[in-house]
Amino acid sequence: MKGGYAGKLLFVDLTKGTLEEKSLSEKLARNFIGGYGIGARLLYDRMKPGVDPLGPDNILGFISGPLNGTGAFFGGRYTVVCKSPVTGGWNDANSGGFFGPELKRAGFDGIFVSGASDKPVYLFVKNGKAEIRDASALWGKDTVETQEALIQETGEDKLRAAVIGQGGEQLSLLAGIINDKHRAAGRGGCGAVMGSKRLKAIAVRGTKKIPVANPEKIKAVNSEIAELMKNGPTVELVKLFSNFGTGGTTAGAGMSGDAPMKNWGGVGVVDMGEESITKLGTFSFDAKYNTKKYACANCPLGCGAHYRVDDGKWPVGETDRPEYETLAAFGTMTLNDDVESIIKCNHICNRYGLDTISVGASIAWAIECYENGILTKADTDGIELTWGNGEAIVAITEAIAEQKGFGKLLAQGSAKAAEKLGKGAQYLQTVRGIEVPMHDPRFSPMLARTYQYDPTPARHVKGGLGIADFQSPNEVKYKYGGRGQVDMAATCHTEILNTSGFCMFGGFSMPPDAVMRLIEGATGWDFKQEDVLKTGKRIMNMRYAFNLREGQRLTDDANQLPKRCIGEPPQKEGPVKGIAVDIKKLGEDFCQNMDWDEETKIPTRQSLEELGGLEDVIQDLHL
């Protein structure tokens, strides 16, 4: 390969204690790009259906993309893949920071971990050499303590590590994986999978030069992106994200109907009010706590910030600015406008390695159960779970993190909690057991199609027109029919963005063909729009095939969005008054353009044959 890849994959068996290097073939890279594309292909090849997600036969993968470390703007993201212990199907979780590029500089495009150790271990990789090391002294430490201890132990002050906190150690299904102290591959229980393997961390350090086929091409695209960021049509949005991060949109989302309220059952302007919603916008509190901005690898935007809180009820000291999803999950979803309580909850989740979306949403579910007498103080260990009660929300977040009392039950997510209690299922806002994220399909209906039809259900960063439709006029975004081809194309484009290691926030200010040209510059391939569609479809089908082989169908009841999320019944007041999302029509249009059978929603034999590289899938699915 001319460039874009380190050219090697590392396979680790923790049961046997073995390490095996394999070359990354150009065919695999070309067909599946990187990230969850390569991850889906290899996990499908190497795992049998029906394995226990928390058993040794599950494989946990950490995969970079071809743009990582090439100098391409926004090219700093990597992906974690596994079988999800939450959904029982395919899982991928995306994260920024510096881990992805460092993994490649350390000599590997991806690391795949199988088996389970009988004691805590971590994997140390430096310049093409890897070893399994004892992590007994790290077990029990939080994510920040672990990363600092790894730097001390290895003597590598530029070390990058992906680690679990106590949440992953204790197999919480809400556990994610944290890198660079404040960036998270959060969703789907991947932290629990890592904990089940007794793998505390993967620590990488590299000085290897990543080959780039055409550096000048990448520089040219970077220049175009920089110009659009300064003078393009989205310059105000760029400034908002650069100055205030994703949380800069929280107030607007709460007022417009984008941010779900009161466990998806409320109306922001009615149940919370403009004054309280405005408090949740980062611009309302950033100056008080912000100590320093930061950016991920090769990012010209810089949407992150370090905070410091030294007084008040929850003086957490150094911490990180909460993102939009966190502000909504612990704010609008629970009608809580106490910003310092949200900063505290965010701090707890980051330290323990927990997914803020699912933690906040699970608490909102519990509050509604409490309101309706399904839960009492006796169930919640005396915590008064009422709407807008910041102190109670912090207390239950701490209980979840420490897995104490009621928190131990809620640490497995709202769906598992309802199942164990035998009640409260009517208030769940989940798809296949995972909590729906903080963007409302009643505000942008195409989100419903993404949440329900992506192989990783309930994800806002997956493909389609959901996020893209935020700025669309109502006559466009509420059109149920005739948009399937554009939705399919947008999905394929997002598959390429994600698997290449490109951040979706780069999409604010990039030429339409930017990622294609960046991939060409990195790899030396000829990569055009037709390649985006064909490769994107192949990757989407590969991930979906994993679920189909596990016996999961899009037509299953478990795969359907909760009625509240799609306006059944419609809200009677507020910005999305009267909206009922026609998910059936959106799904039919999408399936038709993906070449999936209209009734079964399963890919057709002809479509998979035309895509190529999926011959075994055709055989396995008996097409």
C-alpha positions in Angstrom: 0.0 0.0 0.0 1.2 3.5 -0.9 0.1 5.1 2.3 -2.6 5.7 4.9 -1.9 2.5 6.8 0.7 1.0 9.2 0.1 -2.2 7.4 -0.2 -4.5 10.4 -2.9 -5.9 12.7 -2.3 -7.3 16.2 -4.3 -10.2 17.5 -4.1 -10.8 21.3 -5.4 -13.9 23.1 -5.6 -13.2 26.8 -6.5 -16.7 27.7 -3.4 -18.1 26.1 -1.3 -15.0 26.7 -0.3 -14.9 23.0 0.4 -12.1 20.5 0.2 -12.6 16.8 0.9 -10.0 14.0 -0.8 -10.2 10.6 -0.4 -8.0 7.6 -3.3 -5.8 6.6 -4.1 -6.7 3.0 -4.9 -3.9 0.6 -8.1 -5.8 -0.4 -9.4 -5.7 3.1 -8.5 -2.0 3.5 -10.0 -1.1 0.1 -13.2 -3.0 0.7 -13.8 -1.8 4.3 -11.5 1.3 4.8 -10.8 1.1 8.5 -12.5 1.5 11.9 -15.7 -0.4 12.2 -15.6 -1.4 8.5 -12.5 -3.6 9.0 -13.8 -4.4 12.5 -17.1 -5.8 11.2 -15.4 -7.9 8.5 -12.9 -9.4 11.0 -15.3 -10.0 13.9 -17.7 -11.7 11.4 -14.9 -13.9 10.2 -13.4 -14.8 13.6 -16.5 -15.1 15.9 -19.2 -17.6 15.9 -22.8 -16.5 16.4 -24.3 -16.8 19.8 -21.2 -16.1 21.9 -21.7 -14.6 25.3 -20.8 -10.9 25.0 -19.2 -11.0 28.4 -17.5 -14.3 27.7 -14.0 -15.0 26.5 -15.1 -15.7 22.9 -16.2 -12.1 22.3 -13.6 -10.1 20.4 -12.8 -6.5 21.3 -11.2 -4.4 18.6 -9.5 -1.0 18.5 -9.1 0.2 14.9 -7.8 3.4 13.4 -8.7 4.8 10.0 -6.5 5.7 7.0 -6.7 9.5 7.8 -5.3 9.1 11.3 -1.9 10.6 11.6 -1.7 11.8 8.0 -2.1 15.5 8.8 -5.6 15.5 7.4 -7.8 18.0 9.3 -10.4 16.3 11.6 -8.7 12.9 11.1 -8.2 12.0 14.7 -11.0 9.4 15.5 -10.8 5.7 16.0 -13.4 2.9 16.7 -13.9 0.2 19.3 -15.9 -2.8 18.1 -17.4 -5.9 19.9 -20.6 -7.8 20.3 -22.7 -5.7 22.6 -23.8 -7.0 26.0 -26.6 -4.5 25.9 -28.2 -5.2 22.5 -26.8 -8.7 21.9 -25.8 -7.6 18.4 -23.2 -5.5 16.6 -21.5 -2.7 18.5 -19.1 0.1 17.5 -18.2 3.1 19.6 -16.3 6.1 18.2 -13.8 8.3 20.0 -11.5 11.2 19.4 -8.4 12.4 21.1 -5.0 11.1 20.1 -5.2 7.4 20.6 -6.0 6.5 17.0 -3.1 8.2 15.4 -0.7 7.0 18.2 -1.8 3.4 17.6 -0.7 3.7 14.0 2.6 5.4 14.9 3.1 2.5 17.3 3.0 0.1 14.3 -0.6 -1.2 14.0 -3.8 -0.3 12.3 -5.8 -2.3 14.7 -5.7 -4.5 17.8 -8.1 -7.3 18.4 -8.4 -8.9 21.8 -10.0 -12.3 22.5 -10.0 -14.6 25.5 -9.9 -13.5 29.1 -7.0 -13.2 31.6 -7.2 -14.7 35.0 -5.7 -11.5 36.5 -5.8 -7.8 35.6 -3.5 -7.0 32.7 -2.8 -4.2 30.3 -1.3 -4.3 26.8 1.7 -2.1 26.1 2.6 -1.4 22.5 5.6 0.6 21.4 7.0 0.9 17.8 5.8 -2.4 16.6 6.5 -4.4 19.8 3.8 -5.5 22.2 3.6 -7.2 25.5 1.0 -8.2 28.1 1.8 -6.7 31.5 0.4 -7.1 35.0 -2.2 -4.5 35.9 -3.0 -5.6 39.5 -1.8 -2.3 40.8 -4.1 -0.5 38.4 -7.3 -2.4 39.1 -9.6 -0.3 41.1 -8.2 3.0 39.9 -10.4 5.5 37.9 -9.7 6.4 34.3 -7.5 9.5 35.1 -5.5 7.7 37.8 -5.0 4.8 35.5 -3.6 6.9 32.6 -1.3 8.9 35.0 -0.1 5.6 36.5 0.6 4.1 33.1 2.8 7.1 32.2 4.8 6.7 35.4 5.1 2.9 35.0 6.2 3.0 31.4 8.3 6.1 31.6 6.6 7.4 28.4 5.4 10.9 29.0 3.8 11.0 25.5 1.9 7.7 26.1 -1.7 7.4 24.9 -4.0 4.9 26.5 -7.6 3.6 26.2 -8.7 2.5 29.7 -11.6 1.4 31.7 -12.6 2.7 35.1 -14.4 0.9 37.9 -17.6 0.8 35.8 -15.9 -1.5 33.3 -14.3 -3.5 36.1 -17.6 -4.2 37.7 -19.2 -5.1 34.3 -21.7 -2.3 34.3 -23.6 -2.4 31.0 -23.3 1.4 31.0 -19.5 1.3 30.9 -17.4 2.7 28.1 -13.7 3.1 27.3 -11.9 6.4 28.0 -8.8 7.7 26.2 -6.8 10.9 26.8 -8.6 11.3 30.1 -11.7 12.9 28.6 -12.6 11.3 25.3 -15.0 8.3 25.3 -16.0 5.3 23.2 -19.0 5.3 25.3 -21.9 3.3 24.0 -23.1 -0.3 23.9 -21.3 -1.6 26.9 -17.8 -1.9 25.4 -16.2 -1.1 28.7 -18.0 -4.1 30.3 -16.5 -6.3 27.5 -13.1 -4.9 28.3 -13.6 -5.6 32.0 -14.8 -9.1 31.4 -11.4 -9.8 29.8 -9.7 -8.3 32.9 -8.0 -5.9 30.4 -7.5 -2.6 32.2 -5.9 -0.7 29.4 -4.2 -0.6 26.0 -1.3 1.8 26.2 0.5 2.8 23.0 3.5 4.9 22.1 5.0 5.3 18.6 7.4 7.3 16.6 7.0 5.5 13.4 6.2 7.7 10.4 2.9 7.0 8.8 3.3 6.8 5.0 1.2 9.3 3.0 0.8 8.8 -0.8 0.2 12.5 -1.7 0.8 15.0 1.2 0.3 17.9 -1.1 -3.3 16.8 -1.9 -4.1 16.6 1.9 -2.6 20.1 2.4 -4.7 21.4 -0.4 -7.9 20.0 1.1 -6.9 21.3 4.5 -6.5 24.8 3.0 -10.0 24.7 1.5 -11.5 23.5 4.9 -9.6 26.3 6.7 -11.0 28.9 4.3 -14.5 27.7 4.7 -14.2 27.7 8.5 -13.2 31.4 8.3 -15.4 32.7 5.5 -17.9 29.9 4.6 -21.7 29.9 5.2 -21.4 28.0 8.5 -18.9 30.4 10.1 -21.2 31.2 13.0 -21.8 27.5 13.8 -18.0 26.9 13.6 -17.5 29.8 16.1 -20.2 28.4 18.4 -18.6 24.9 18.5 -15.1 26.3 18.8 -16.0 28.6 21.7 -18.5 26.6 23.6 -18.3 23.0 22.4 -21.4 20.9 21.6 -23.0 22.3 24.7 -23.4 25.7 23.0 -26.4 24.2 21.2 -28.2 23.0 24.3 -30.4 26.0 24.9 -31.4 26.2 21.3 -32.1 22.5 21.2 -34.3 22.8 24.3 -36.4 25.6 22.9 -36.7 24.1 19.3 -37.9 20.6 20.4 -34.6 18.9 19.5 -33.6 18.1 23.1 -36.0 15.5 24.6 -37.7 16.6 27.8 -38.9 14.7 30.9 -38.0 11.2 29.7 -39.3 12.1 26.2 -42.8 12.9 27.6 -42.5 16.6 28.2 -42.4 19.9 26.3 -39.4 22.2 27.0 -41.1 25.5 26.9 -43.9 24.2 29.2 -42.2 21.7 31.5 -38.9 23.4 32.0 -39.3 27.0 30.7 -37.1 29.3 28.8 -35.1 30.5 31.8 -34.1 27.0 33.0 -33.4 25.8 29.5 -31.1 28.8 28.8 -29.1 28.0 32.0 -28.0 24.7 30.2 -26.4 26.5 27.3 -22.6 26.4 27.7 -22.4 30.1 26.9 -24.3 30.7 30.2 -21.6 29.2 32.4 -18.5 28.6 30.5 -16.6 31.7 31.6 -17.0 30.7 35.2 -15.3 27.3 34.9 -13.3 27.2 31.7 -9.5 27.0 32.3 -8.2 25.9 28.9 -9.5 24.9 25.5 -8.2 21.8 23.8 -8.5 20.0 20.4 -8.2 16.4 19.2 -5.4 15.3 16.8 -5.2 17.5 13.7 -8.4 19.4 14.6 -8.6 23.1 13.7 -12.0 23.5 15.5 -11.1 22.6 19.1 -14.5 21.9 20.7 -13.2 20.6 24.1 -12.4 22.5 27.3 -11.0 21.8 30.7 -13.0 23.0 33.7 -12.2 23.7 37.3 -14.7 23.8 40.2 -13.2 24.6 43.6 -16.3 25.5 45.6 -20.1 25.0 45.9 -21.8 21.7 46.7 -19.6 19.7 44.4 -16.0 21.0 44.2 -14.6 18.4 41.8 -11.4 20.3 41.0 -10.0 19.7 37.5 -12.6 18.2 35.2 -13.9 18.4 31.7 -16.6 20.5 30.1 -19.9 18.5 29.6 -21.0 17.9 26.1 -24.4 18.5 24.7 -25.6 14.9 25.1 -24.6 15.1 28.8 -26.3 18.4 29.4 -29.4 17.0 27.8 -29.3 13.6 29.5 -28.8 15.0 33.0 -30.6 18.3 32.3 -33.6 18.4 29.9 -34.4 14.7 30.3 -34.6 15.2 34.1 -35.8 18.8 34.1 -32.6 19.7 36.0 -31.2 23.2 35.5 -28.5 22.9 38.2 -25.4 23.1 36.0 -22.9 22.2 38.8 -24.8 19.0 39.5 -24.5 18.1 35.8 -20.7 19.0 35.9 -20.5 16.6 38.9 -22.4 13.8 37.1 -20.2 14.2 34.0 -17.1 14.1 36.3 -18.3 10.9 37.9 -19.0 9.2 34.6 -15.7 10.2 33.0 -13.8 9.0 36.1 -15.6 5.7 36.4 -15.9 5.2 32.7 -19.6 5.4 32.1 -21.8 6.4 29.2 -23.4 9.7 30.1 -26.3 9.3 27.7 -27.4 6.0 29.1 -26.7 7.0 32.7 -28.8 10.2 32.4 -31.5 8.5 30.5 -31.8 5.6 32.9 -32.1 8.1 35.8 -34.9 9.9 33.9 -36.7 6.6 33.5 -36.3 5.9 37.2 -37.7 9.4 38.1 -40.8 8.7 36.0 -41.2 5.4 37.7 -40.9 7.1 41.1 -43.4 9.7 40.1 -45.9 7.0 39.2 -45.4 4.9 42.3 -43.6 2.1 40.6 -40.5 3.0 42.7 -40.6 4.3 46.3 -38.0 5.6 48.7 -37.6 2.1 50.0 -36.4 1.0 46.5 -34.1 4.0 46.0 -32.4 3.8 49.4 -34.1 7.0 50.6 -33.2 9.1 47.5 -36.1 11.3 46.5 -36.1 10.9 42.7 -38.1 13.9 41.6 -37.9 16.0 38.5 -35.3 18.8 38.7 -33.7 17.5 41.9 -30.0 18.0 41.2 -28.9 16.6 44.5 -30.9 13.4 44.0 -29.5 13.1 40.4 -25.9 13.4 41.7 -26.7 10.9 44.5 -28.1 8.2 42.2 -25.2 8.8 39.7 -22.8 8.1 42.5 -24.7 5.0 43.4 -24.6 3.8 39.8 -20.9 4.4 39.7 -20.2 2.6 42.9 -22.9 0.0 42.3 -24.5 0.5 45.7 -28.1 -0.3 46.5 -30.5 0.8 43.8 -27.5 2.1 41.8 -26.3 -1.5 41.3 -29.6 -2.3 39.5 -29.6 0.9 37.4 -25.9 0.3 36.5 -27.2 -2.3 34.0 -29.4 0.3 32.2 -33.1 1.0 32.3 -34.2 -1.9 30.2 -32.4 -4.5 32.4 -33.7 -2.7 35.5 -37.3 -2.9 34.3 -36.8 -6.5 33.4 -35.5 -7.4 36.9 -38.1 -5.3 38.7 -40.9 -6.8 36.5 -42.4 -3.3 36.1 -41.8 0.1 34.6 -41.3 -1.1 31.0 -44.0 1.3 29.8 -41.7 4.2 30.5 -38.6 2.8 28.7 -37.2 4.8 25.9 -34.9 2.2 24.4 -34.2 0.2 21.2 -32.9 -3.3 21.8 -32.2 -2.3 25.4 -30.1 0.8 24.7 -31.3 4.2 25.6 -32.2 6.6 22.8 -29.8 9.6 22.5 -30.6 13.2 23.0 -31.9 14.3 19.6 -35.6 14.1 19.0 -37.0 12.5 15.8 -40.1 14.7 16.2 -37.8 17.6 15.5 -35.8 15.8 12.7 -37.8 12.8 11.5 -34.9 11.1 9.6 -33.3 10.5 13.0 -36.0 7.9 13.6 -34.9 6.0 10.5 -31.3 6.1 11.7 -32.1 5.1 15.3 -34.2 2.1 14.2 -32.4 0.9 11.1 -28.7 1.2 11.9 -27.0 -2.0 13.0 -26.0 -0.1 16.2 -29.5 1.1 17.2 -30.2 4.4 18.9 -27.1 6.3 17.6 -27.2 9.9 16.6 -23.7 9.9 14.9 -24.6 7.3 12.3 -25.7 7.8 8.8 -28.7 9.4 7.1 -30.3 12.8 7.0 -31.1 13.1 10.7 -28.5 15.6 11.8 -28.2 17.1 8.3 -31.9 18.0 8.4 -31.6 20.2 11.5 -31.4 23.3 9.2 -33.9 22.1 6.6 -37.2 23.9 6.3 -40.2 22.0 7.6 -41.6 21.2 4.1 -38.4 19.3 3.4 -37.7 17.5 6.7 -41.3 16.4 7.2 -41.6 15.0 3.8 -42.3 11.3 4.1 -41.5 9.9 0.7 -39.1 10.4 -2.2 -36.0 11.0 0.0 -34.8 7.4 0.3 -32.0 7.8 -2.3 -30.6 10.9 -0.6 -30.9 9.2 2.8 -29.1 6.1 1.5 -26.3 8.3 0.0 -25.9 10.2 3.2 -25.7 7.0 5.1 -23.0 5.7 2.8 -21.1 9.0 3.1 -21.2 8.7 6.9 -19.9 5.2 6.8 -16.9 6.5 4.9 -16.4 9.4 7.3 -16.5 7.2 10.4 -14.3 4.4 9.1 -11.7 6.8 7.7 -11.2 8.4 11.1 -12.8 11.7 10.1 -14.8 13.7 12.7 -18.4 14.6 11.8 -17.8 18.2 13.0 -15.5 18.6 10.0 -18.7 18.3 7.9 -19.6 21.9 8.9 -17.0 23.4 6.7 -15.8 21.0 4.0 -16.2 20.8 0.3 -18.6 17.9 -0.7 -15.7 15.8 -2.0 -13.3 16.6 0.8 -13.1 13.2 2.5 -12.8 11.4 -0.9 -9.8 13.6 -1.8 -8.3 13.2 1.7 -8.5 9.4 1.3 -7.0 9.6 -2.1 -4.2 11.8 -0.7 -3.5 9.4 2.2 -3.7 6.1 0.3 -3.0 6.9 -3.4 -6.3 5.2 -4.4 -8.7 6.6 -6.9 -11.7 7.1 -4.7 -14.8 8.9 -6.2 -18.5 9.2 -5.4 -19.3 5.8 -6.8 -16.7 4.3 -4.5 -18.3 6.1 -1.5 -21.7 4.6 -2.4 -20.5 1.1 -3.1 -18.0 0.9 -0.2 -20.5 2.6 2.2 -23.2 0.1 1.3 -20.7 -2.8 1.7 -19.8 -1.7 5.2 -23.4 -1.1 6.2 -24.4 -4.6 5.0 -21.4 -6.1 6.8 -22.4 -4.7 10.1 -26.1 -5.7 9.5 -25.0 -9.2 8.5 -23.5 -9.6 12.0 -26.9 -8.9 13.5 -28.7 -11.1 11.1 -26.4 -14.0 11.9 -27.2 -13.4 15.5 -30.9 -13.8 14.7 -31.8 -10.1 15.0 -34.2 -8.7 12.4 -35.2 -5.1 11.8 -38.8 -6.3 11.9 -38.4 -7.6 15.5 -40.5 -5.8 18.1 -37.3 -5.1 20.1 -36.0 -3.1 17.1 -38.9 -0.6 17.1 -38.6 2.9 18.4 -40.6 3.8 21.5 -43.9 5.4 20.6 -43.1 8.6 22.5 -40.0 9.2 20.4 -42.0 9.3 17.2 -45.0 11.3 18.4 -47.5 8.5 19.1 -49.6 10.2 20.3 -48.4 13.6 19.1 -47.7 16.4 21.6 -50.5 18.8 22.1 -48.3 21.9 22.6 -44.8 23.2 22.0 -42.5 23.4 18.9 -43.2 19.8 17.7 -47.0 20.0 18.4 -49.0 17.6 16.3 -45.9 15.8 14.8 -46.1 12.0 14.3 -43.2 10.5 12.5 -44.1 8.1 9.6 -41.2 5.7 10.4 -42.8 3.0 8.2 -42.6 5.1 5.1 -39.1 6.4 5.9 -37.9 2.8 6.5 -39.5 1.5 3.3 -37.8 4.2 1.2 -34.4 3.5 2.8 -34.7 -0.2 2.4 -35.7 0.1 -1.2 -32.6 2.2 -1.9 -30.3 -0.1 0.1 -31.7 -3.0 -2.0 -33.1 -4.7 1.0 -36.3 -6.8 0.7 -39.4 -4.8 1.3 -41.1 -7.3 3.6 -38.2 -9.0 5.4 -35.8 -6.0 5.4 -33.0 -8.4 4.6 -30.4 -7.6 1.8 -31.1 -9.3 -1.5 -28.7 -11.8 -3.0 -28.2 -9.7 -6.1 -27.4 -6.6 -4.1 -24.7 -8.4 -2.1 -23.2 -10.0 -5.2 -23.0 -6.6 -6.9 -21.2 -5.1 -3.9 -18.6 -7.9 -3.8 -16.5 -9.1 -0.8 -19.6 -10.6 0.9 -19.8 -14.0 -0.7 -19.8 -15.8 2.7 -22.6 -13.6 3.9 -24.7 -14.7 1.0 -24.1 -18.3 2.0 -24.6 -17.8 5.7 -27.9 -16.0 5.2 -29.1 -18.6 2.7 -29.9 -15.9 0.1 
